[in-house]
């Protein structure tokens, strides 16, 4: 196994796109390929929900994948609950987020 990922509904408000790959599998386009397939499946199952990827700002590789699959940065701010007070959370999505949807990504 080299990694895992996909989309999961969170708080009945959005699809959360996530992926994690072993270091030796990174940089081969696997996260991008998996993300395209996951977004397609999510849109077939519950198209009314936005697809969201939230990540830490220092994770540049994840930000690149989110951009490659068409997600746009919608929010940048403190990562609430993170033990590192300097951690910054990025929220990317396939569409504009309502205040309620954005709040759900922060929980």
MMTF fields as JSON, N, C-alpha, C and O atoms, coordinates in Angstrom:
{
  "mmtfVersion": "1.0.0",
  "mmtfProducer": "UNKNOWN",
  "numBonds": 427,
  "numAtoms": 428,
  "numGroups": 107,
  "numChains": 1,
  "numModels": 1,
  "chainsPerModel": [1],
  "groupsPerChain": [107],
  "chainIdList": ["A"],
  "bondAtomList": [4, 2, 8, 6, 12, 10, 16, 14, 20, 18, 24, 22, 28, 26, 32, 30, 36, 34, 40, 38, 44, 42, 48, 46, 52, 50, 56, 54, 60, 58, 64, 62, 68, 66, 72, 70, 76, 74, 80, 78, 84, 82, 88, 86, 92, 90, 96, 94, 100, 98, 104, 102, 108, 106, 112, 110, 116, 114, 120, 118, 124, 122, 128, 126, 132, 130, 136, 134, 140, 138, 144, 142, 148, 146, 152, 150, 156, 154, 160, 158, 164, 162, 168, 166, 172, 170, 176, 174, 180, 178, 184, 182, 188, 186, 192, 190, 196, 194, 200, 198, 204, 202, 208, 206, 212, 210, 216, 214, 220, 218, 224, 222, 228, 226, 232, 230, 236, 234, 240, 238, 244, 242, 248, 246, 252, 250, 256, 254, 260, 258, 264, 262, 268, 266, 272, 270, 276, 274, 280, 278, 284, 282, 288, 286, 292, 290, 296, 294, 300, 298, 304, 302, 308, 306, 312, 310, 316, 314, 320, 318, 324, 322, 328, 326, 332, 330, 336, 334, 340, 338, 344, 342, 348, 346, 352, 350, 356, 354, 360, 358, 364, 362, 368, 366, 372, 370, 376, 374, 380, 378, 384, 382, 388, 386, 392, 390, 396, 394, 400, 398, 404, 402, 408, 406, 412, 410, 416, 414, 420, 418, 424, 422],
  "bondOrderList": [1, 1, 1, 1, 1, 1, 1, 1, 1, 1, 1, 1, 1, 1, 1, 1, 1, 1, 1, 1, 1, 1, 1, 1, 1, 1, 1, 1, 1, 1, 1, 1, 1, 1, 1, 1, 1, 1, 1, 1, 1, 1, 1, 1, 1, 1, 1, 1, 1, 1, 1, 1, 1, 1, 1, 1, 1, 1, 1, 1, 1, 1, 1, 1, 1, 1, 1, 1, 1, 1, 1, 1, 1, 1, 1, 1, 1, 1, 1, 1, 1, 1, 1, 1, 1, 1, 1, 1, 1, 1, 1, 1, 1, 1, 1, 1, 1, 1, 1, 1, 1, 1, 1, 1, 1, 1],
  "groupList": [{"groupName": "UNK", "atomNameList": ["N", "CA", "C", "O"], "elementList": ["N", "C", "C", "O"], "formalChargeList": [0, 0, 0, 0], "bondAtomList": [1, 0, 2, 1, 3, 2], "bondOrderList": [1, 1, 2], "singleLetterCode": "X", "chemCompType": "L-PEPTIDE LINKING"}],
  "groupTypeList": [0, 0, 0, 0, 0, 0, 0, 0, 0, 0, 0, 0, 0, 0, 0, 0, 0, 0, 0, 0, 0, 0, 0, 0, 0, 0, 0, 0, 0, 0, 0, 0, 0, 0, 0, 0, 0, 0, 0, 0, 0, 0, 0, 0, 0, 0, 0, 0, 0, 0, 0, 0, 0, 0, 0, 0, 0, 0, 0, 0, 0, 0, 0, 0, 0, 0, 0, 0, 0, 0, 0, 0, 0, 0, 0, 0, 0, 0, 0, 0, 0, 0, 0, 0, 0, 0, 0, 0, 0, 0, 0, 0, 0, 0, 0, 0, 0, 0, 0, 0, 0, 0, 0, 0, 0, 0, 0],
  "groupIdList": [1, 2, 3, 4, 5, 6, 7, 8, 9, 10, 11, 12, 13, 14, 15, 16, 17, 18, 19, 20, 21, 22, 23, 24, 25, 26, 27, 28, 29, 30, 31, 32, 33, 34, 35, 36, 37, 38, 39, 40, 41, 42, 43, 44, 45, 46, 47, 48, 49, 50, 51, 52, 53, 54, 55, 56, 57, 58, 59, 60, 61, 62, 63, 64, 65, 66, 67, 68, 69, 70, 71, 72, 73, 74, 75, 76, 77, 78, 79, 80, 81, 82, 83, 84, 85, 86, 87, 88, 89, 90, 91, 92, 93, 94, 95, 96, 97, 98, 99, 100, 101, 102, 103, 104, 105, 106, 107],
  "secStructList": [7, 7, 3, 3, 3, 3, 3, 3, 3, 3, 6, 6, 6, 3, 3, 3, 3, 3, 3, 3, 3, 7, 4, 4, 4, 6, 6, 1, 1, 2, 2, 2, 2, 2, 2, 2, 2, 2, 2, 2, 2, 2, 2, 2, 2, 7, 6, 6, 1, 3, 3, 3, 3, 3, 3, 3, 6, 6, 7, 2, 2, 2, 2, 2, 2, 2, 2, 2, 6, 6, 7, 3, 3, 3, 3, 3, 3, 3, 7, 6, 6, 7, 1, 1, 6, 6, 7, 3, 3, 3, 3, 3, 3, 1, 1, 7, 7, 7, 2, 2, 2, 2, 2, 2, 2, 2, 7],
  "xCoordList": [0.846, 0.0, 0.899, 1.839, 0.598, 1.406, 0.691, 1.306, -0.618, -1.359, -2.85, -3.325, -3.575, -5.034, -5.616, -4.922, -6.893, -7.553, -8.935, -9.409, -9.576, -10.922, -11.691, -11.117, -13.004, -13.886, -14.824, -15.316, -15.067, -16.013, -16.869, -16.376, -18.159, -19.05, -18.749, -18.663, -18.592, -18.342, -19.479, -19.84, -20.027, -21.061, -22.253, -22.964, -22.467, -23.537, -23.526, -24.561, -22.325, -22.207, -21.264, -21.402, -20.307, -19.33, -18.635, -18.605, -18.079, -17.202, -15.791, -15.304, -15.146, -13.76, -12.859, -12.91, -12.041, -11.074, -9.789, -9.228, -9.337, -8.092, -7.278, -7.811, -5.99, -5.085, -3.817, -3.4, -3.215, -1.945, -1.186, -1.71, 0.045, 0.879, 2.22, 2.734, 2.772, 4.099, 5.1, 4.927, 6.133, 7.114, 7.667, 7.888, 7.89, 8.459, 7.463, 7.861, 6.169, 5.151, 4.789, 4.051, 5.289, 4.952, 5.677, 6.747, 5.063, 5.678, 5.44, 6.088, 4.53, 4.256, 2.882, 2.481, 2.169, 0.842, -0.28, -1.426, 0.038, -0.987, -2.066, -3.247, -1.684, -2.668, -3.59, -4.786, -3.048, -3.87, -4.851, -6.032, -4.374, -5.234, -6.341, -7.509, -5.974, -6.951, -7.964, -9.161, -7.496, -8.381, -9.385, -10.56, -8.941, -9.876, -10.985, -12.163, -10.614, -11.6, -12.534, -13.738, -11.987, -12.8, -13.799, -14.954, -13.37, -14.266, -15.378, -16.537, -15.038, -16.048, -17.09, -18.287, -16.653, -17.581, -18.435, -19.637, -17.829, -18.573, -19.669, -20.793, -19.344, -20.328, -21.469, -22.584, -21.203, -22.266, -23.2, -24.408, -22.648, -23.432, -24.221, -25.419, -23.555, -24.212, -23.689, -22.865, -24.157, -23.638, -23.939, -23.298, -24.89, -25.239, -24.205, -24.201, -23.331, -22.321, -21.028, -20.599, -20.408, -19.11, -18.024, -18.109, -17.018, -15.834, -14.783, -14.462, -14.254, -13.325, -12.066, -12.13, -10.94, -9.675, -9.168, -8.984, -8.944, -8.337, -6.992, -6.85, -6.018, -4.649, -3.871, -4.312, -2.733, -1.863, -1.032, -0.597, -0.826, -0.153, 1.235, 1.655, 1.947, 3.306, 3.318, 4.378, 2.144, 2.08, 1.87, 0.778, 2.93, 2.866, 2.443, 1.723, 2.871, 2.523, 1.012, 0.444, 0.36, -1.093, -1.802, -2.816, -1.273, -1.861, -1.777, -2.706, -0.681, -0.521, -1.545, -2.147, -1.75, -2.742, -4.132, -4.875, -4.487, -5.802, -6.007, -7.079, -4.993, -5.087, -5.219, -6.01, -4.454, -4.495, -5.879, -6.276, -6.613, -7.937, -9.053, -10.231, -8.687, -9.675, -10.216, -11.175, -9.625, -10.085, -9.394, -8.221, -10.137, -9.647, -9.568, -10.448, -8.525, -8.362, -9.521, -9.768, -10.234, -11.385, -11.151, -11.809, -10.198, -9.959, -8.527, -7.965, -7.963, -6.647, -6.741, -7.099, -6.422, -6.512, -5.919, -5.408, -5.984, -5.427, -6.074, -7.253, -5.3, -5.797, -6.243, -5.46, -7.497, -8.048, -7.809, -8.032, -7.358, -7.128, -5.768, -5.406, -5.013, -3.679, -2.749, -2.753, -1.949, -1.038, 0.021, 0.616, 0.248, 1.191, 0.408, -0.352, 0.578, -0.209, 0.085, -0.683, 1.181, 1.511, 0.971, 1.16, 0.301, -0.221, -1.321, -2.191, -1.268, -2.243, -2.99, -2.381, -4.316, -5.159, -5.585, -5.966, -5.512, -6.036, -7.266, -7.266, -8.307, -9.519, -9.71, -9.883, -9.675, -9.868, -11.154, -11.481, -11.884, -13.131, -13.426, -12.812, -14.385, -14.772, -15.798, -16.158, -16.276, -17.255, -17.189, -16.549, -17.849, -17.932, -18.587, -19.472, -18.149, -18.715, -19.586, -19.233, -20.732, -21.555, -20.833, -19.892, -21.266, -20.675, -20.81, -19.893, -21.946, -22.194, -21.244, -20.697, -21.052, -20.155, -18.714, -17.995, -18.291, -16.94, -16.756, -15.727, -17.734, -17.656, -17.525, -16.79, -18.225, -18.163, -16.745, -16.304, -16.032, -14.663, -13.7, -12.605, -14.08, -13.202, -13.362, -12.569, -14.362, -14.582, -13.686, -13.732],
  "yCoordList": [-1.168, 0.0, 1.24, 1.339, 2.179, 3.399, 4.614, 5.658, 4.478, 5.606, 5.365, 4.288, 6.405, 6.318, 7.713, 8.714, 7.762, 9.061, 8.912, 7.81, 10.058, 10.089, 11.259, 12.166, 11.226, 12.257, 11.63, 10.519, 12.346, 11.914, 13.11, 14.233, 12.855, 13.934, 14.262, 13.377, 15.549, 16.035, 16.965, 17.891, 16.694, 17.518, 17.759, 18.754, 16.86, 16.953, 18.304, 18.781, 18.916, 20.268, 20.329, 21.216, 19.401, 19.46, 18.115, 17.292, 17.925, 16.785, 17.197, 18.247, 16.383, 16.643, 15.757, 14.53, 16.399, 15.682, 15.535, 16.516, 14.305, 14.065, 12.977, 12.121, 13.024, 12.026, 12.0, 13.011, 10.832, 10.661, 9.557, 8.464, 9.848, 8.875, 8.728, 9.672, 7.534, 7.28, 8.175, 8.452, 8.624, 9.513, 8.974, 9.742, 7.677, 7.12, 7.127, 6.935, 7.346, 7.39, 8.823, 9.03, 9.782, 11.179, 11.675, 11.184, 12.657, 13.256, 12.504, 12.793, 11.553, 10.745, 11.031, 10.377, 11.991, 12.325, 11.472, 11.59, 10.611, 9.725, 10.5, 10.174, 11.512, 12.302, 13.052, 13.174, 13.551, 14.258, 13.295, 13.612, 12.139, 11.142, 10.69, 10.63, 10.377, 9.96, 11.07, 10.804, 12.311, 13.442, 13.672, 13.928, 13.584, 13.717, 12.673, 13.0, 11.423, 10.343, 10.552, 10.321, 10.986, 11.198, 12.329, 12.215, 13.41, 14.545, 14.138, 14.502, 13.397, 12.917, 12.078, 12.262, 11.163, 10.307, 11.117, 10.879, 12.057, 12.886, 13.672, 13.766, 14.224, 15.019, 14.154, 14.643, 12.882, 11.975, 11.621, 11.487, 11.472, 11.04, 12.19, 12.057, 13.317, 14.471, 15.756, 16.446, 16.081, 17.242, 18.575, 19.578, 18.602, 19.857, 20.289, 21.443, 19.368, 19.687, 20.151, 19.571, 21.193, 21.615, 20.599, 19.893, 20.543, 19.722, 20.657, 21.695, 20.27, 21.115, 20.325, 19.147, 20.982, 20.452, 21.489, 22.652, 21.08, 22.003, 21.439, 20.245, 22.315, 21.888, 22.981, 24.126, 22.61, 23.594, 24.296, 23.682, 25.582, 26.401, 25.884, 26.008, 25.307, 24.837, 23.597, 23.204, 22.969, 21.771, 22.179, 22.038, 22.68, 23.202, 22.137, 22.443, 20.907, 19.843, 19.608, 19.42, 19.617, 19.442, 20.621, 20.445, 21.809, 22.994, 22.893, 23.296, 22.363, 22.19, 21.192, 21.422, 20.094, 19.101, 19.735, 19.564, 20.456, 21.101, 22.023, 22.04, 22.773, 23.684, 22.901, 23.273, 21.823, 21.025, 20.434, 20.265, 20.119, 19.508, 20.547, 20.196, 21.817, 22.87, 23.511, 24.28, 23.212, 23.845, 25.196, 25.351, 26.162, 27.533, 27.924, 27.579, 28.635, 29.103, 30.026, 31.02, 29.688, 30.477, 31.124, 32.102, 30.563, 31.079, 30.783, 29.735, 31.72, 31.551, 32.142, 33.309, 31.348, 31.854, 30.889, 29.835, 31.244, 30.38, 28.997, 28.859, 27.992, 26.615, 26.327, 25.854, 26.615, 26.472, 25.073, 24.081, 25.005, 23.73, 23.123, 22.129, 23.69, 23.176, 23.57, 24.728, 22.628, 22.975, 24.007, 24.655, 24.153, 25.159, 26.454, 26.524, 27.461, 28.691, 29.446, 30.325, 29.117, 29.804, 29.064, 29.521, 27.923, 27.138, 27.905, 28.511, 27.867, 28.562, 27.53, 26.699, 27.601, 26.696, 27.365, 28.535, 26.59, 27.014, 26.172, 24.96, 26.813, 26.103, 26.376, 27.519, 25.303, 25.393, 24.65, 23.642, 25.15, 24.475, 24.654, 25.467, 23.866, 23.898, 24.977, 25.173, 25.68, 26.755, 27.682, 27.369, 28.81, 29.714, 28.971, 28.141, 29.273, 28.645, 29.647, 30.819, 29.169, 30.009, 30.175, 29.439, 31.123, 31.303, 30.024, 29.652, 29.354, 28.101, 26.997, 26.262, 26.883, 25.846, 26.131, 25.215, 27.384, 27.722, 27.439, 26.894, 27.799, 27.531, 26.033, 25.624, 25.218, 23.754, 23.239, 22.286, 23.861, 23.396, 23.758, 23.199, 24.675, 25.132, 24.298, 24.428, 23.46, 22.651, 21.448, 20.655],
  "zCoordList": [0.0, 0.0, 0.0, 0.789, -0.891, -0.988, -0.419, -0.204, -0.174, 0.378, 0.339, -0.022, 0.724, 0.714, 0.57, 0.749, 0.247, 0.132, -0.433, -0.71, -0.599, -1.142, -0.572, 0.031, -0.771, -0.237, 0.78, 0.584, 1.862, 2.888, 3.281, 3.389, 3.495, 3.923, 5.375, 6.226, 5.641, 6.997, 7.401, 6.675, 8.568, 9.196, 8.275, 8.419, 7.344, 6.363, 5.64, 5.177, 5.552, 4.981, 3.783, 2.94, 3.692, 2.608, 2.455, 3.37, 1.268, 1.023, 1.425, 1.006, 2.224, 2.599, 1.733, 1.814, 0.91, 0.088, 0.891, 1.378, 1.019, 1.739, 1.076, 0.369, 1.312, 0.749, 1.576, 2.14, 1.638, 2.336, 1.639, 1.428, 1.286, 0.588, 1.286, 1.887, 1.196, 1.742, 1.01, -0.177, 1.697, 1.059, -0.26, -1.197, -0.339, -1.571, -2.74, -3.889, -2.453, -3.51, -3.905, -4.868, -3.19, -3.472, -4.718, -5.079, -5.36, -6.537, -7.835, -8.841, -7.832, -9.024, -9.629, -10.592, -9.077, -9.586, -9.023, -9.457, -8.06, -7.507, -6.751, -6.867, -5.985, -5.242, -6.188, -5.925, -7.277, -8.262, -8.925, -9.068, -9.322, -9.952, -9.001, -9.385, -7.774, -6.773, -6.534, -6.431, -6.444, -6.157, -7.279, -7.012, -8.524, -9.644, -9.539, -9.684, -9.29, -9.191, -7.998, -8.105, -6.874, -5.675, -5.877, -5.468, -6.499, -6.748, -7.714, -7.513, -8.741, -9.689, -8.976, -9.194, -8.129, -7.392, -6.417, -6.301, -5.726, -4.77, -5.481, -4.988, -6.62, -7.375, -7.9, -8.077, -8.148, -8.582, -7.429, -7.623, -6.245, -5.089, -4.46, -4.213, -4.201, -3.57, -4.19, -3.588, -5.378, -6.093, -5.425, -5.737, -4.522, -3.853, -2.81, -2.379, -2.406, -1.396, -2.06, -3.057, -1.513, -2.048, -1.7, -0.696, -2.542, -2.267, -1.679, -2.256, -0.517, 0.23, 0.56, 0.913, 0.441, 0.959, 1.945, 1.585, 3.173, 4.117, 4.521, 4.788, 4.561, 4.777, 5.491, 5.581, 5.986, 6.621, 5.548, 4.574, 5.749, 4.753, 4.383, 3.233, 5.348, 5.045, 4.146, 3.657, 3.922, 3.084, 1.621, 1.071, 1.017, -0.35, -1.358, -2.308, -1.17, -2.12, -2.155, -3.23, -0.999, -0.965, -1.619, -2.294, -1.42, -2.049, -3.568, -4.268, -4.076, -5.521, -6.049, -7.098, -5.342, -5.764, -5.778, -6.744, -4.731, -4.669, -5.87, -6.475, -6.2, -7.355, -8.661, -9.529, -8.806, -10.035, -10.294, -11.447, -9.23, -9.4, -9.387, -9.313, -9.459, -9.629, -8.372, -8.437, -7.23, -5.996, -5.846, -6.185, -5.337, -5.223, -3.756, -2.967, -3.396, -2.023, -1.663, -2.347, -0.579, -0.124, 1.228, 1.583, 1.989, 3.34, 3.763, 3.444, 4.478, 5.095, 6.482, 6.635, 7.507, 8.874, 9.87, 9.493, 11.148, 12.198, 12.164, 11.838, 12.5, 12.552, 13.98, 14.804, 14.26, 15.613, 16.155, 15.462, 17.384, 18.043, 17.778, 18.407, 16.871, 16.579, 17.724, 18.143, 18.241, 19.327, 18.933, 19.794, 17.635, 17.148, 16.892, 15.926, 17.723, 17.563, 16.275, 15.885, 15.614, 14.364, 13.132, 12.004, 13.343, 12.218, 11.493, 12.119, 10.166, 9.33, 8.489, 7.816, 8.541, 7.766, 6.474, 6.453, 5.389, 4.103, 3.806, 4.021, 3.316, 2.908, 1.421, 0.999, 0.638, -0.807, -1.151, -0.524, -2.148, -2.52, -3.999, -4.689, -4.459, -5.867, -6.168, -7.329, -5.154, -5.333, -4.13, -3.127, -4.237, -3.084, -1.931, -2.14, -0.712, 0.48, 1.223, 1.359, 1.703, 2.558, 3.894, 4.19, 4.682, 6.012, 6.827, 7.559, 6.702, 7.438, 6.978, 7.801, 5.681, 5.148, 5.575, 5.976, 5.491, 5.919, 7.403, 7.804, 8.219, 9.651, 9.911, 10.81, 9.139, 9.314, 9.05, 9.693, 8.11, 7.819, 8.928, 9.001, 9.784, 10.871, 12.144, 13.077, 12.181, 13.392, 13.405, 14.345]
}
